[in-house]
Amino acid sequence: MYRQGDVLIVPVTEEAVPPHVAVAPKERRDGRGRLVLALGEVTGHAHAVVGPGDLVREPGPFGPLLLHLPQGGRVVHEEHAAIALPKGWYRVIRQREYVPGSVRIVAD
């Protein structure tokens, strides 16, 4: 399990990946060729992955992401140390916070 700021990255086995992910639309890479896991609304900084792979958004109000890194990759951010990820599948979960009356994704 890996954490970079408000992003949690949890390894999952290939058997645990839902079958629809194979045909699901993939998230686009940003202008720098990165897979953006979370974009800071205030700072514009991003938790992003560099390296070959795919990112698929799962349905749901908080849209957990499934990340596939067939050759491994690195998670980068302008204010955090890079994290090397071995090849495999990962679930990407954004930190949430309670505010009176609702739960929301933490704004960066």
Backbone as XML, in Angstrom:
<?xml version="1.0"?>
<chain id="A" units="angstrom">
  <residue number="1" name="MET">
    <atom name="N" x="0.847" y="-1.165" z="0.000"/>
    <atom name="CA" x="0.000" y="0.000" z="0.000"/>
    <atom name="C" x="0.902" y="1.239" z="0.000"/>
  </residue>
  <residue number="2" name="TYR">
    <atom name="N" x="0.500" y="2.233" z="-0.759"/>
    <atom name="CA" x="1.303" y="3.437" z="-0.913"/>
    <atom name="C" x="0.403" y="4.655" z="-0.681"/>
  </residue>
  <residue number="3" name="ARG">
    <atom name="N" x="0.991" y="5.706" z="-0.124"/>
    <atom name="CA" x="0.235" y="6.944" z="0.058"/>
    <atom name="C" x="1.134" y="8.093" z="-0.372"/>
  </residue>
  <residue number="4" name="GLN">
    <atom name="N" x="0.555" y="9.005" z="-1.153"/>
    <atom name="CA" x="1.245" y="10.245" z="-1.491"/>
    <atom name="C" x="0.232" y="11.355" z="-1.256"/>
  </residue>
  <residue number="5" name="GLY">
    <atom name="N" x="0.413" y="12.107" z="-0.197"/>
    <atom name="CA" x="-0.552" y="13.155" z="0.137"/>
    <atom name="C" x="-1.928" y="12.572" z="0.370"/>
  </residue>
  <residue number="6" name="ASP">
    <atom name="N" x="-2.920" y="13.087" z="-0.340"/>
    <atom name="CA" x="-4.301" y="12.624" z="-0.149"/>
    <atom name="C" x="-4.696" y="11.500" z="-1.093"/>
  </residue>
  <residue number="7" name="VAL">
    <atom name="N" x="-3.702" y="10.828" z="-1.673"/>
    <atom name="CA" x="-3.977" y="9.723" z="-2.600"/>
    <atom name="C" x="-3.428" y="8.420" z="-2.012"/>
  </residue>
  <residue number="8" name="LEU">
    <atom name="N" x="-4.298" y="7.424" z="-1.914"/>
    <atom name="CA" x="-3.928" y="6.094" z="-1.430"/>
    <atom name="C" x="-3.925" y="5.141" z="-2.627"/>
  </residue>
  <residue number="9" name="ILE">
    <atom name="N" x="-2.868" y="4.355" z="-2.763"/>
    <atom name="CA" x="-2.713" y="3.434" z="-3.897"/>
    <atom name="C" x="-2.562" y="2.030" z="-3.325"/>
  </residue>
  <residue number="10" name="VAL">
    <atom name="N" x="-3.536" y="1.183" z="-3.613"/>
    <atom name="CA" x="-3.602" y="-0.151" z="-3.019"/>
    <atom name="C" x="-3.425" y="-1.205" z="-4.108"/>
  </residue>
  <residue number="11" name="PRO">
    <atom name="N" x="-2.425" y="-2.086" z="-3.989"/>
    <atom name="CA" x="-2.288" y="-3.166" z="-4.970"/>
    <atom name="C" x="-3.508" y="-4.082" z="-4.947"/>
  </residue>
  <residue number="12" name="VAL">
    <atom name="N" x="-3.918" y="-4.548" z="-6.134"/>
    <atom name="CA" x="-4.994" y="-5.530" z="-6.231"/>
    <atom name="C" x="-4.511" y="-6.654" z="-7.143"/>
  </residue>
  <residue number="13" name="THR">
    <atom name="N" x="-5.009" y="-7.830" z="-6.881"/>
    <atom name="CA" x="-4.633" y="-8.962" z="-7.727"/>
    <atom name="C" x="-5.348" y="-8.863" z="-9.067"/>
  </residue>
  <residue number="14" name="GLU">
    <atom name="N" x="-4.794" y="-9.464" z="-10.079"/>
    <atom name="CA" x="-5.419" y="-9.430" z="-11.392"/>
    <atom name="C" x="-6.791" y="-10.087" z="-11.352"/>
  </residue>
  <residue number="15" name="GLU">
    <atom name="N" x="-6.970" y="-11.092" z="-10.498"/>
    <atom name="CA" x="-8.257" y="-11.773" z="-10.379"/>
    <atom name="C" x="-9.325" y="-10.861" z="-9.776"/>
  </residue>
  <residue number="16" name="ALA">
    <atom name="N" x="-8.918" y="-9.841" z="-9.032"/>
    <atom name="CA" x="-9.874" y="-8.928" z="-8.395"/>
    <atom name="C" x="-10.287" y="-7.775" z="-9.310"/>
  </residue>
  <residue number="17" name="VAL">
    <atom name="N" x="-9.678" y="-7.663" z="-10.478"/>
    <atom name="CA" x="-10.030" y="-6.587" z="-11.409"/>
    <atom name="C" x="-11.343" y="-6.962" z="-12.090"/>
  </residue>
  <residue number="18" name="PRO">
    <atom name="N" x="-12.362" y="-6.087" z="-12.026"/>
    <atom name="CA" x="-13.641" y="-6.404" z="-12.657"/>
    <atom name="C" x="-13.484" y="-6.628" z="-14.164"/>
  </residue>
  <residue number="19" name="PRO">
    <atom name="N" x="-14.238" y="-7.577" z="-14.744"/>
    <atom name="CA" x="-14.079" y="-7.899" z="-16.167"/>
    <atom name="C" x="-14.371" y="-6.720" z="-17.099"/>
  </residue>
  <residue number="20" name="HIS">
    <atom name="N" x="-15.266" y="-5.812" z="-16.705"/>
    <atom name="CA" x="-15.625" y="-4.699" z="-17.600"/>
    <atom name="C" x="-14.472" y="-3.722" z="-17.805"/>
  </residue>
  <residue number="21" name="VAL">
    <atom name="N" x="-13.469" y="-3.792" z="-16.962"/>
    <atom name="CA" x="-12.340" y="-2.853" z="-17.070"/>
    <atom name="C" x="-11.601" y="-3.035" z="-18.394"/>
  </residue>
  <residue number="22" name="ALA">
    <atom name="N" x="-11.605" y="-4.266" z="-18.930"/>
    <atom name="CA" x="-10.887" y="-4.527" z="-20.183"/>
    <atom name="C" x="-11.443" y="-3.704" z="-21.339"/>
  </residue>
  <residue number="23" name="VAL">
    <atom name="N" x="-12.749" y="-3.401" z="-21.308"/>
    <atom name="CA" x="-13.361" y="-2.653" z="-22.409"/>
    <atom name="C" x="-13.779" y="-1.248" z="-21.988"/>
  </residue>
  <residue number="24" name="ALA">
    <atom name="N" x="-13.534" y="-0.872" z="-20.758"/>
    <atom name="CA" x="-13.926" y="0.457" z="-20.259"/>
    <atom name="C" x="-13.046" y="1.534" z="-20.887"/>
  </residue>
  <residue number="25" name="PRO">
    <atom name="N" x="-13.608" y="2.742" z="-21.073"/>
    <atom name="CA" x="-12.777" y="3.830" z="-21.602"/>
    <atom name="C" x="-11.656" y="4.184" z="-20.628"/>
  </residue>
  <residue number="26" name="LYS">
    <atom name="N" x="-10.517" y="4.493" z="-21.185"/>
    <atom name="CA" x="-9.347" y="4.831" z="-20.378"/>
    <atom name="C" x="-9.271" y="6.348" z="-20.193"/>
  </residue>
  <residue number="27" name="GLU">
    <atom name="N" x="-8.747" y="6.768" z="-19.050"/>
    <atom name="CA" x="-8.521" y="8.191" z="-18.810"/>
    <atom name="C" x="-7.418" y="8.683" z="-19.742"/>
  </residue>
  <residue number="28" name="ARG">
    <atom name="N" x="-7.543" y="9.916" z="-20.203"/>
    <atom name="CA" x="-6.532" y="10.497" z="-21.076"/>
    <atom name="C" x="-5.312" y="10.944" z="-20.274"/>
  </residue>
  <residue number="29" name="ARG">
    <atom name="N" x="-4.192" y="10.980" z="-20.958"/>
    <atom name="CA" x="-2.975" y="11.508" z="-20.343"/>
    <atom name="C" x="-3.001" y="13.030" z="-20.453"/>
  </residue>
  <residue number="30" name="ASP">
    <atom name="N" x="-2.308" y="13.697" z="-19.533"/>
    <atom name="CA" x="-2.267" y="15.153" z="-19.583"/>
    <atom name="C" x="-1.260" y="15.614" z="-20.643"/>
  </residue>
  <residue number="31" name="GLY">
    <atom name="N" x="-1.071" y="16.894" z="-20.769"/>
    <atom name="CA" x="-0.179" y="17.446" z="-21.777"/>
    <atom name="C" x="1.272" y="17.037" z="-21.608"/>
  </residue>
  <residue number="32" name="ARG">
    <atom name="N" x="1.627" y="16.534" z="-20.430"/>
    <atom name="CA" x="2.989" y="16.079" z="-20.174"/>
    <atom name="C" x="3.114" y="14.567" z="-20.300"/>
  </residue>
  <residue number="33" name="GLY">
    <atom name="N" x="2.043" y="13.908" z="-20.783"/>
    <atom name="CA" x="2.077" y="12.468" z="-21.001"/>
    <atom name="C" x="1.886" y="11.650" z="-19.739"/>
  </residue>
  <residue number="34" name="ARG">
    <atom name="N" x="1.348" y="12.263" z="-18.678"/>
    <atom name="CA" x="1.187" y="11.572" z="-17.398"/>
    <atom name="C" x="-0.258" y="11.098" z="-17.221"/>
  </residue>
  <residue number="35" name="LEU">
    <atom name="N" x="-0.441" y="10.073" z="-16.404"/>
    <atom name="CA" x="-1.769" y="9.660" z="-15.961"/>
    <atom name="C" x="-2.043" y="10.387" z="-14.651"/>
  </residue>
  <residue number="36" name="VAL">
    <atom name="N" x="-2.989" y="11.302" z="-14.657"/>
    <atom name="CA" x="-3.253" y="12.131" z="-13.479"/>
    <atom name="C" x="-4.218" y="11.404" z="-12.543"/>
  </residue>
  <residue number="37" name="LEU">
    <atom name="N" x="-3.734" y="11.117" z="-11.326"/>
    <atom name="CA" x="-4.549" y="10.452" z="-10.317"/>
    <atom name="C" x="-5.403" y="11.459" z="-9.564"/>
  </residue>
  <residue number="38" name="ALA">
    <atom name="N" x="-4.864" y="12.647" z="-9.317"/>
    <atom name="CA" x="-5.590" y="13.701" z="-8.613"/>
    <atom name="C" x="-4.950" y="15.033" z="-8.974"/>
  </residue>
  <residue number="39" name="LEU">
    <atom name="N" x="-5.812" y="15.992" z="-9.292"/>
    <atom name="CA" x="-5.337" y="17.313" z="-9.664"/>
    <atom name="C" x="-5.730" y="18.305" z="-8.579"/>
  </residue>
  <residue number="40" name="GLY">
    <atom name="N" x="-4.766" y="19.047" z="-8.070"/>
    <atom name="CA" x="-5.034" y="20.032" z="-7.037"/>
    <atom name="C" x="-5.834" y="21.201" z="-7.591"/>
  </residue>
  <residue number="41" name="GLU">
    <atom name="N" x="-6.993" y="21.461" z="-6.982"/>
    <atom name="CA" x="-7.855" y="22.532" z="-7.459"/>
    <atom name="C" x="-7.280" y="23.906" z="-7.137"/>
  </residue>
  <residue number="42" name="VAL">
    <atom name="N" x="-6.568" y="23.998" z="-6.038"/>
    <atom name="CA" x="-6.031" y="25.286" z="-5.607"/>
    <atom name="C" x="-4.635" y="25.509" z="-6.191"/>
  </residue>
  <residue number="43" name="THR">
    <atom name="N" x="-3.776" y="24.499" z="-6.071"/>
    <atom name="CA" x="-2.376" y="24.669" z="-6.471"/>
    <atom name="C" x="-2.121" y="24.343" z="-7.936"/>
  </residue>
  <residue number="44" name="GLY">
    <atom name="N" x="-2.961" y="23.514" z="-8.545"/>
    <atom name="CA" x="-2.712" y="23.043" z="-9.905"/>
    <atom name="C" x="-1.689" y="21.925" z="-9.956"/>
  </residue>
  <residue number="45" name="HIS">
    <atom name="N" x="-1.158" y="21.530" z="-8.800"/>
    <atom name="CA" x="-0.226" y="20.407" z="-8.751"/>
    <atom name="C" x="-1.002" y="19.109" z="-8.952"/>
  </residue>
  <residue number="46" name="ALA">
    <atom name="N" x="-0.294" y="18.070" z="-9.378"/>
    <atom name="CA" x="-0.978" y="16.807" z="-9.661"/>
    <atom name="C" x="-0.208" y="15.625" z="-9.098"/>
  </residue>
  <residue number="47" name="HIS">
    <atom name="N" x="-0.954" y="14.669" z="-8.558"/>
    <atom name="CA" x="-0.414" y="13.346" z="-8.280"/>
    <atom name="C" x="-0.579" y="12.606" z="-9.601"/>
  </residue>
  <residue number="48" name="ALA">
    <atom name="N" x="0.516" y="12.182" z="-10.192"/>
    <atom name="CA" x="0.446" y="11.603" z="-11.532"/>
    <atom name="C" x="1.422" y="10.446" z="-11.658"/>
  </residue>
  <residue number="49" name="VAL">
    <atom name="N" x="1.140" y="9.585" z="-12.616"/>
    <atom name="CA" x="2.001" y="8.431" z="-12.883"/>
    <atom name="C" x="2.694" y="8.630" z="-14.220"/>
  </residue>
  <residue number="50" name="VAL">
    <atom name="N" x="3.984" y="8.401" z="-14.216"/>
    <atom name="CA" x="4.733" y="8.410" z="-15.469"/>
    <atom name="C" x="5.120" y="6.965" z="-15.775"/>
  </residue>
  <residue number="51" name="GLY">
    <atom name="N" x="5.047" y="6.639" z="-17.052"/>
    <atom name="CA" x="5.346" y="5.279" z="-17.478"/>
    <atom name="C" x="4.157" y="4.694" z="-18.207"/>
  </residue>
  <residue number="52" name="PRO">
    <atom name="N" x="4.374" y="3.586" z="-18.887"/>
    <atom name="CA" x="3.276" y="2.970" z="-19.629"/>
    <atom name="C" x="2.213" y="2.416" z="-18.695"/>
  </residue>
  <residue number="53" name="GLY">
    <atom name="N" x="0.968" y="2.486" z="-19.140"/>
    <atom name="CA" x="-0.118" y="1.967" z="-18.330"/>
    <atom name="C" x="-1.436" y="2.579" z="-18.700"/>
  </residue>
  <residue number="54" name="ASP">
    <atom name="N" x="-2.468" y="2.180" z="-17.973"/>
    <atom name="CA" x="-3.823" y="2.675" z="-18.198"/>
    <atom name="C" x="-4.467" y="3.030" z="-16.873"/>
  </residue>
  <residue number="55" name="LEU">
    <atom name="N" x="-5.404" y="3.970" z="-16.967"/>
    <atom name="CA" x="-6.162" y="4.404" z="-15.799"/>
    <atom name="C" x="-7.637" y="4.350" z="-16.170"/>
  </residue>
  <residue number="56" name="VAL">
    <atom name="N" x="-8.431" y="3.648" z="-15.364"/>
    <atom name="CA" x="-9.858" y="3.487" z="-15.639"/>
    <atom name="C" x="-10.635" y="3.990" z="-14.429"/>
  </residue>
  <residue number="57" name="ARG">
    <atom name="N" x="-11.641" y="4.838" z="-14.692"/>
    <atom name="CA" x="-12.483" y="5.370" z="-13.611"/>
    <atom name="C" x="-13.651" y="4.420" z="-13.388"/>
  </residue>
  <residue number="58" name="GLU">
    <atom name="N" x="-13.837" y="4.001" z="-12.153"/>
    <atom name="CA" x="-14.950" y="3.146" z="-11.790"/>
    <atom name="C" x="-16.182" y="3.999" z="-11.519"/>
  </residue>
  <residue number="59" name="PRO">
    <atom name="N" x="-17.385" y="3.442" z="-11.764"/>
    <atom name="CA" x="-18.592" y="4.214" z="-11.474"/>
    <atom name="C" x="-18.731" y="4.450" z="-9.971"/>
  </residue>
  <residue number="60" name="GLY">
    <atom name="N" x="-19.433" y="5.513" z="-9.618"/>
    <atom name="CA" x="-19.658" y="5.821" z="-8.214"/>
    <atom name="C" x="-19.403" y="7.277" z="-7.943"/>
  </residue>
  <residue number="61" name="PRO">
    <atom name="N" x="-19.951" y="7.775" z="-6.853"/>
    <atom name="CA" x="-19.842" y="9.209" z="-6.576"/>
    <atom name="C" x="-18.409" y="9.689" z="-6.361"/>
  </residue>
  <residue number="62" name="PHE">
    <atom name="N" x="-17.544" y="8.813" z="-5.906"/>
    <atom name="CA" x="-16.164" y="9.227" z="-5.663"/>
    <atom name="C" x="-15.222" y="8.655" z="-6.714"/>
  </residue>
  <residue number="63" name="GLY">
    <atom name="N" x="-15.753" y="7.884" z="-7.664"/>
    <atom name="CA" x="-15.009" y="7.382" z="-8.802"/>
    <atom name="C" x="-13.643" y="6.824" z="-8.492"/>
  </residue>
  <residue number="64" name="PRO">
    <atom name="N" x="-13.554" y="5.755" z="-7.693"/>
    <atom name="CA" x="-12.229" y="5.173" z="-7.508"/>
    <atom name="C" x="-11.633" y="4.824" z="-8.866"/>
  </residue>
  <residue number="65" name="LEU">
    <atom name="N" x="-10.357" y="4.838" z="-8.941"/>
    <atom name="CA" x="-9.651" y="4.583" z="-10.188"/>
    <atom name="C" x="-8.931" y="3.246" z="-10.106"/>
  </residue>
  <residue number="66" name="LEU">
    <atom name="N" x="-8.854" y="2.555" z="-11.236"/>
    <atom name="CA" x="-8.037" y="1.354" z="-11.339"/>
    <atom name="C" x="-6.864" y="1.687" z="-12.245"/>
  </residue>
  <residue number="67" name="LEU">
    <atom name="N" x="-5.680" y="1.401" z="-11.774"/>
    <atom name="CA" x="-4.450" y="1.731" z="-12.478"/>
    <atom name="C" x="-3.741" y="0.438" z="-12.859"/>
  </residue>
  <residue number="68" name="HIS">
    <atom name="N" x="-3.391" y="0.317" z="-14.129"/>
    <atom name="CA" x="-2.647" y="-0.851" z="-14.583"/>
    <atom name="C" x="-1.273" y="-0.394" z="-15.052"/>
  </residue>
  <residue number="69" name="LEU">
    <atom name="N" x="-0.244" y="-0.959" z="-14.455"/>
    <atom name="CA" x="1.132" y="-0.636" z="-14.816"/>
    <atom name="C" x="1.821" y="-1.920" z="-15.256"/>
  </residue>
  <residue number="70" name="PRO">
    <atom name="N" x="1.820" y="-2.209" z="-16.566"/>
    <atom name="CA" x="2.389" y="-3.477" z="-17.034"/>
    <atom name="C" x="3.899" y="-3.580" z="-16.871"/>
  </residue>
  <residue number="71" name="GLN">
    <atom name="N" x="4.559" y="-2.421" z="-16.728"/>
    <atom name="CA" x="6.016" y="-2.429" z="-16.550"/>
    <atom name="C" x="6.444" y="-1.687" z="-15.288"/>
  </residue>
  <residue number="72" name="GLY">
    <atom name="N" x="5.495" y="-1.366" z="-14.437"/>
    <atom name="CA" x="5.801" y="-0.534" z="-13.283"/>
    <atom name="C" x="5.754" y="0.927" z="-13.669"/>
  </residue>
  <residue number="73" name="GLY">
    <atom name="N" x="5.902" y="1.812" z="-12.691"/>
    <atom name="CA" x="5.841" y="3.248" z="-12.960"/>
    <atom name="C" x="6.252" y="4.030" z="-11.730"/>
  </residue>
  <residue number="74" name="ARG">
    <atom name="N" x="6.168" y="5.348" z="-11.843"/>
    <atom name="CA" x="6.495" y="6.214" z="-10.715"/>
    <atom name="C" x="5.367" y="7.198" z="-10.503"/>
  </residue>
  <residue number="75" name="VAL">
    <atom name="N" x="4.992" y="7.401" z="-9.229"/>
    <atom name="CA" x="4.014" y="8.423" z="-8.888"/>
    <atom name="C" x="4.801" y="9.678" z="-8.545"/>
  </residue>
  <residue number="76" name="VAL">
    <atom name="N" x="4.464" y="10.765" z="-9.205"/>
    <atom name="CA" x="5.186" y="12.017" z="-8.995"/>
    <atom name="C" x="4.223" y="13.110" z="-8.559"/>
  </residue>
  <residue number="77" name="HIS">
    <atom name="N" x="4.772" y="14.127" z="-7.907"/>
    <atom name="CA" x="4.018" y="15.306" z="-7.465"/>
    <atom name="C" x="5.025" y="16.409" z="-7.221"/>
  </residue>
  <residue number="78" name="GLU">
    <atom name="N" x="4.621" y="17.625" z="-7.449"/>
    <atom name="CA" x="5.523" y="18.762" z="-7.313"/>
    <atom name="C" x="6.043" y="18.961" z="-5.887"/>
  </residue>
  <residue number="79" name="GLU">
    <atom name="N" x="5.314" y="18.497" z="-4.865"/>
    <atom name="CA" x="5.710" y="18.745" z="-3.469"/>
    <atom name="C" x="6.021" y="17.471" z="-2.682"/>
  </residue>
  <residue number="80" name="HIS">
    <atom name="N" x="5.965" y="16.319" z="-3.315"/>
    <atom name="CA" x="6.205" y="15.058" z="-2.607"/>
    <atom name="C" x="7.309" y="14.281" z="-3.321"/>
  </residue>
  <residue number="81" name="ALA">
    <atom name="N" x="7.955" y="13.412" z="-2.570"/>
    <atom name="CA" x="8.948" y="12.525" z="-3.169"/>
    <atom name="C" x="8.254" y="11.526" z="-4.089"/>
  </residue>
  <residue number="82" name="ALA">
    <atom name="N" x="8.940" y="11.152" z="-5.154"/>
    <atom name="CA" x="8.382" y="10.168" z="-6.087"/>
    <atom name="C" x="8.311" y="8.798" z="-5.422"/>
  </residue>
  <residue number="83" name="ILE">
    <atom name="N" x="7.336" y="8.009" z="-5.855"/>
    <atom name="CA" x="7.153" y="6.652" z="-5.345"/>
    <atom name="C" x="7.232" y="5.693" z="-6.529"/>
  </residue>
  <residue number="84" name="ALA">
    <atom name="N" x="8.117" y="4.710" z="-6.437"/>
    <atom name="CA" x="8.213" y="3.697" z="-7.483"/>
    <atom name="C" x="7.174" y="2.612" z="-7.219"/>
  </residue>
  <residue number="85" name="LEU">
    <atom name="N" x="6.425" y="2.254" z="-8.254"/>
    <atom name="CA" x="5.425" y="1.196" z="-8.140"/>
    <atom name="C" x="5.853" y="0.021" z="-9.011"/>
  </residue>
  <residue number="86" name="PRO">
    <atom name="N" x="5.839" y="-1.185" z="-8.459"/>
    <atom name="CA" x="6.122" y="-2.359" z="-9.288"/>
    <atom name="C" x="4.978" y="-2.603" z="-10.270"/>
  </residue>
  <residue number="87" name="LYS">
    <atom name="N" x="5.230" y="-3.419" z="-11.284"/>
    <atom name="CA" x="4.177" y="-3.700" z="-12.252"/>
    <atom name="C" x="3.005" y="-4.375" z="-11.551"/>
  </residue>
  <residue number="88" name="GLY">
    <atom name="N" x="1.805" y="-4.102" z="-12.090"/>
    <atom name="CA" x="0.618" y="-4.713" z="-11.515"/>
    <atom name="C" x="-0.588" y="-3.806" z="-11.616"/>
  </residue>
  <residue number="89" name="TRP">
    <atom name="N" x="-1.637" y="-4.187" z="-10.882"/>
    <atom name="CA" x="-2.888" y="-3.445" z="-10.819"/>
    <atom name="C" x="-3.003" y="-2.763" z="-9.454"/>
  </residue>
  <residue number="90" name="TYR">
    <atom name="N" x="-3.616" y="-1.585" z="-9.453"/>
    <atom name="CA" x="-3.786" y="-0.812" z="-8.221"/>
    <atom name="C" x="-5.153" y="-0.142" z="-8.211"/>
  </residue>
  <residue number="91" name="ARG">
    <atom name="N" x="-5.706" y="0.007" z="-7.027"/>
    <atom name="CA" x="-6.903" y="0.825" z="-6.832"/>
    <atom name="C" x="-6.424" y="2.147" z="-6.248"/>
  </residue>
  <residue number="92" name="VAL">
    <atom name="N" x="-6.863" y="3.234" z="-6.837"/>
    <atom name="CA" x="-6.461" y="4.574" z="-6.404"/>
    <atom name="C" x="-7.649" y="5.205" z="-5.687"/>
  </residue>
  <residue number="93" name="ILE">
    <atom name="N" x="-7.442" y="5.588" z="-4.444"/>
    <atom name="CA" x="-8.526" y="6.100" z="-3.611"/>
    <atom name="C" x="-8.150" y="7.498" z="-3.123"/>
  </residue>
  <residue number="94" name="ARG">
    <atom name="N" x="-9.032" y="8.457" z="-3.351"/>
    <atom name="CA" x="-8.807" y="9.829" z="-2.869"/>
    <atom name="C" x="-9.285" y="9.946" z="-1.428"/>
  </residue>
  <residue number="95" name="GLN">
    <atom name="N" x="-8.560" y="10.693" z="-0.631"/>
    <atom name="CA" x="-8.951" y="10.933" z="0.757"/>
    <atom name="C" x="-10.245" y="11.729" z="0.771"/>
  </residue>
  <residue number="96" name="ARG">
    <atom name="N" x="-11.121" y="11.385" z="1.704"/>
    <atom name="CA" x="-12.403" y="12.073" z="1.843"/>
    <atom name="C" x="-12.468" y="12.718" z="3.202"/>
  </residue>
  <residue number="97" name="GLU">
    <atom name="N" x="-13.347" y="13.701" z="3.317"/>
    <atom name="CA" x="-13.552" y="14.343" z="4.605"/>
    <atom name="C" x="-15.033" y="14.581" z="4.820"/>
  </residue>
  <residue number="98" name="TYR">
    <atom name="N" x="-15.384" y="14.577" z="6.094"/>
    <atom name="CA" x="-16.769" y="14.850" z="6.456"/>
    <atom name="C" x="-16.936" y="16.341" z="6.673"/>
  </residue>
  <residue number="99" name="VAL">
    <atom name="N" x="-17.955" y="16.877" z="6.071"/>
    <atom name="CA" x="-18.389" y="18.235" z="6.378"/>
    <atom name="C" x="-19.856" y="18.098" z="6.750"/>
  </residue>
  <residue number="100" name="PRO">
    <atom name="N" x="-20.358" y="18.926" z="7.637"/>
    <atom name="CA" x="-21.744" y="18.740" z="8.073"/>
    <atom name="C" x="-22.696" y="18.545" z="6.882"/>
  </residue>
  <residue number="101" name="GLY">
    <atom name="N" x="-23.350" y="17.398" z="6.881"/>
    <atom name="CA" x="-24.343" y="17.097" z="5.866"/>
    <atom name="C" x="-23.828" y="16.322" z="4.670"/>
  </residue>
  <residue number="102" name="SER">
    <atom name="N" x="-22.494" y="16.132" z="4.554"/>
    <atom name="CA" x="-22.008" y="15.383" z="3.395"/>
    <atom name="C" x="-20.575" y="14.906" z="3.606"/>
  </residue>
  <residue number="103" name="VAL">
    <atom name="N" x="-20.126" y="14.098" z="2.670"/>
    <atom name="CA" x="-18.749" y="13.640" z="2.606"/>
    <atom name="C" x="-18.225" y="14.075" z="1.246"/>
  </residue>
  <residue number="104" name="ARG">
    <atom name="N" x="-17.022" y="14.613" z="1.227"/>
    <atom name="CA" x="-16.474" y="15.069" z="-0.049"/>
    <atom name="C" x="-15.002" y="14.701" z="-0.150"/>
  </residue>
  <residue number="105" name="ILE">
    <atom name="N" x="-14.496" y="14.730" z="-1.378"/>
    <atom name="CA" x="-13.082" y="14.490" z="-1.610"/>
    <atom name="C" x="-12.306" y="15.696" z="-1.122"/>
  </residue>
  <residue number="106" name="VAL">
    <atom name="N" x="-11.198" y="15.454" z="-0.450"/>
    <atom name="CA" x="-10.378" y="16.529" z="0.085"/>
    <atom name="C" x="-9.855" y="17.384" z="-1.073"/>
  </residue>
  <residue number="107" name="ALA">
    <atom name="N" x="-10.034" y="18.697" z="-0.944"/>
    <atom name="CA" x="-9.524" y="19.628" z="-1.959"/>
    <atom name="C" x="-8.089" y="19.983" z="-1.621"/>
  </residue>
  <residue number="108" name="ASP">
    <atom name="N" x="-7.246" y="19.996" z="-2.637"/>
    <atom name="CA" x="-5.822" y="20.297" z="-2.452"/>
    <atom name="C" x="-5.573" y="21.748" z="-2.792"/>
  </residue>
</chain>
